[in-house]
Amino acid sequence: MMPRGGGHSNSSRPPFAGQKMAAHGVAAAPTRAASPTSPLLIAEVPPALDRSGGIRSRRNGPAAACPSVSVVFPGTVSRESCCRFACEFLKHILHQRHQLPLPYEQLVYFCRRPTQDGDVIKKPPSMDLASKKCQQVLTELEGVLRHLEVMFSLTLVPRVLILLGGNVMSPKELYELNLEGICEGSAEESLKTGSCVRKLFHSLFVADVFSELKALPVMGTVVMLQGHRDCGVDWFRPKLNYKVPTRGRKLTVNLSCNGDINISASPLQRMTSTWEDYVWFQAPVTLKGFHE
């Protein structure tokens, strides 16, 4: 498990290995099967928490359901794997929503690899024309990915938001990675990161969540995530009063753990903090997409 940042109180410590990312007293939201015409799973909105951690009813009646995909891992998942989920999900969204002309790894290959005489594979001409823009986009994206790794090393991250277009209060599209159902374990006792990433993207492929969407023009992308208010992060900016937008197209990917979860090596201890100690943080840069 990655080391945590120092300088904050005991209330910021994450649960021990095997601790499930869920506040006490909150039941998992039931799901109902999608209609035959839609491959998406439709998740019902869970009841809201009151200030004391209890469940209160919503005054405005049942909230509108939003498309979601659920992925259940058969065991504990390490903190490093959770970080990898967020990074790969961000890269995937940028390509699928036409903010990158190629998948991230291919873009790095064509933009960063020097062309040699006799190469069978050449850079597309359009990539040469856009090389400066490509380098700029890759540099900014790689910076965000590095700081995501730092954030995950300092605190539990229960939720990640990827906001496309508009602004953080009213984006055109919103993609959420919900990690609250993850049971975190040490790297040695947890599932392999590679197999978990493959399971995540296999689920997205089966759900076919992007095929019917219209191509987007180039627009800005903002990354937000939740972390402990005293985690000590410097780069991300805290947004204490931020509310997740309810307008615009939204897709939620819910990750959770089930099956044989071994917690004997690190016995569970009562959480010293609740999710009320977790606030939203915003990346201070806006990722600018580009087309060929």
Secondary structure, 3 states (H helix, E strand, C coil): CCCCCCCCCHHHCCCCCCEECCCCCCCCCCEECCCCCCCCEEECCCCEECCCCCEECCCCCCCCCEEEEEEEECCCECHHHHHHHHHHHHHHHHHHCCCCCCCHHHHHHHHHCCCCCCCCCCCCHHHHHCHHHHHHHHHHHHHHHHHHHHHHHHCCCCEEEEEECCCCCCCCEEEEEEEEECEECCCCCCCCHHHHHHHHHHHHHHHCCCCCCCCCCCCEEEEEEEEECCCCCCCCEEECCCCCCCCCEEEEEEEEECCCCCCCCCCCCCCCCCHHHEEEEECCCCEECCCC
